[in-house]
Structures are given as structure tokens and as C-alpha cells.
Amino acid sequence: MRCLFTVQPMFGHFHAMVPLARALQDAGHDVAFATGQGFGPTVQRAGFRHFPCGLDFDGSLQSLEALPEWQPIKASIPSGPVQQLSGFCRVLGRKMADDLLELAPTWQPELIIRDPVEFGGYLAAECWAVPHATVMWAFYIAARLAIGDELLALRQRYGLPADPNLDTLDRYLVLDFLPPSWMFPAWPPPSVTHRFCAPPFDLSNETELPDWLDSLPPQPTVYATLGTTCNQAGATFQAIVTAFMDEKVNLIVTVGRSNDPARFQPPVDHIKIAHYIPQSLLLPRCDAVVFHGGYNTLLSALWFGLPMVVIPQEAGDQFPTAERCAEAGVGLMVVGAPPAPEAVRTTVKTILTQPDYRARALQFQSEFKTLPSLGAAVKRLETLVKTRESQLQSRG
């Protein structure tokens, strides 16, 4: 079957899709990605066909929100997660849908799998009358409640039938790659949600660890990141570095491809700063993670059984993720933009010295092993394409 992944041109969004895409490809299916033109080389290096669709931007929220099309959204929705969702729908969703519909004569998919804030794939699938699925992040994003009117307006724009309750959104299948104990009871996912075991992926470019890793002092090692999208918070990076200047803890910080590591480089041997290091290679050598609350780092930390300190930044899922980490006993939250170095230092010490945090993280790690494999996810998608029926949890 022809499977099209629709995704924003952001590394984090793409990385969350790759394990499932590879499983489909390994099963003999034709897999392609639709995303911004400039992100094409990344898609192709990962081994997939790329269709340049949707708005082409550098993946940062700053550049996205600087677009002229974003100004009416800012005027009507001052800030916060709903503003971001509205922009993803009104600006990016429409552009993606337009481009996808032009693609149809050349390569029309039998299935669309979208990232949870990419709405053009949903609209195109509805126009083509093909099933669609969504890859869930840390929690289910109830877009029909937050931006329902805007989605309905786009349905009308493309001549789709009336759907006042947006029952068509995520009506077929939602794929969840986090363990069963990770849940938000107040935000339940739809009844078509199924969990599968998907190992983290982050090897789009670099595939090796730096040589200096073996020369770090024999003491606990902490990894810090603000992800690939929200990493322009230089003061937050500096607060993290300052927190560890005099501590007997190794600190490894990745600041993103657009930042200069030398800007934060301290004159101490136990702190190392780099553009990017694949977490899948680095985290087995670490004892804890400091991060912004992004989905991919959360998945990786739980996959490797590491306790976390979460410093939420800009995106709407980060504060809920931080709060859930604390509730689940796998980490603690530090607030502030930037946070106080003392708060960062004290909180990291807590998760390193109190064994319950690591023990709880290891419980989550063990839960991963009980989830059905991505091979089962492929079979579920094959069933969806064959039957075109909602994949309710009660189904075999």
C-alpha cells in the first residue's frame, strides 16, 4: 500500500514518525513523506521519498510566527497553545492540503499518517476518501475542542460534507508510543487509540559519539537539551551551565544546529557543549536528563530509564509533560525563563540522590517491553486500509 506521512518540517516532528515509517517500508509498503521543500534532504537521507508540500520554513517557532499570515492569529489569540494550534491549522494546514491535492494525479496515497499538529493531511485524506491515522505525542491534542471552528472552516473550503462535531478527525486510528502508565486521565485519547513499542529515532545526520566522551571524569553524567525547535533560549542554556560549574557532575549540553556552542563554553573539563548528539547513542551513558518537555526527549529518557528535570519553554505540550513527570514520579519541574541556576542545581541533585526517581523511570522502561511491536502497528494499518473502519480498542 502507498503510505504518505504528512509532517511539519521540524526534526522533532519527523523523528517521531521515522520508526513507524521504517516498519512499513520493511514490510514492503511504499512510504513517502510530505513536508517543506528545504527538509527534503533530511527525509531522503533517512531513506524515504520526499514530496515538497506545505509551507517551507526553517522549523523554528520564531520564523513561523514572523510570517505575515500569523499576524491575524496573534491579534485574535494573544498567546499560548491555542495560538500555535490555530497557526498550524489556518496557515500550515491550508497550504499542505492545497499541495497534497495537486499531488494526487502523480501519487495518491491509500493511507495518510499525520503528526498531531499537521492538519492538511487530514483534509486531503477526507477529500480523497482514504483512511488517515495520527501519531500521538505526550498526550492527545484535542484539536476539535481548541480550534474546532477553524477546522470546520477548512472543511467547508474544500467542499467536504458538514461535520459539526468533527467526528471525522482522528476517527480511524491514533498511535501511541508511550507506556500504559503514562496517561492524562483528564485528557483521554479517543477510543481508536492503540499503543505500540517504538524505539526512539534521532540519527538523521550525526551517527557517532564525540571522542571526548570517554575522557569525562568518573562521576554522574547529566544530559541537557532544549530540543530542536525551542532552543533559542540562550539564557536558559546559560543558567543550566552555571548551575554545574562547581559541581562534581559531568554536564553534556546540546544547543542546536543554529547556536554556537562556544557562546556557552565554560573553562571546565566536566562540562561539554555541542551542536547535536544523538540521544539514542548518548543516553545509555547518562544518569539523568534536563530538558524542555519535548516529546522525543521524553520518549528517549523513559526508553533508557532515566529520571528527568523539565524546564518548560514555548510549546503547548511542555508544561503538561513537566507536570505529568512529577505526578508519575519520574522527574521534577523547574520554572523560569530563565530558571535560577540554584533551582536547577538543587533539583538535579534531588533526582540523582533520591533513588525512587530512577526506580520509577526503570518501571516505565520495563513497560515498553510489554507493548506490541511496530510489526503489530503495521498490521493494524493494513487492516485499516483494507476495511476502512475505525480501529476501536475492542477490535482484534
Protein Blocks (a to p, Z undefined) as FASTA:
>chain_A
ZZddddddbfklmmmmmmmmmmmmmnopacdddddfklmmmmmmnopacddedjddehia
klmmmpmklmmmmmmmmgajklmmmmmmmmmmmmmmmmmmmmmmmoccfbdcddfkbckl
mmmmmmnopacdddddfbccdfklmmmmmmmmmmmmnopacdfkommgoklbccdfbdfk
lccfklccdfkbccddddddfklmbmcdcfklmmpccdddddddebjmlmmbmmlmmmmm
mmmmmpccdddddebjkbcfklmoccbfkbccdfbdcfklmmmmpcbdcdehiaklmmmm
mmnopacddddfkbmklmmmmmmmmmnopaccdedjdddfklmmmmmmmmmmmmklmmmm
mmmmmmmmmpccfklmmmmmmmmmmnopacdfkbZZ
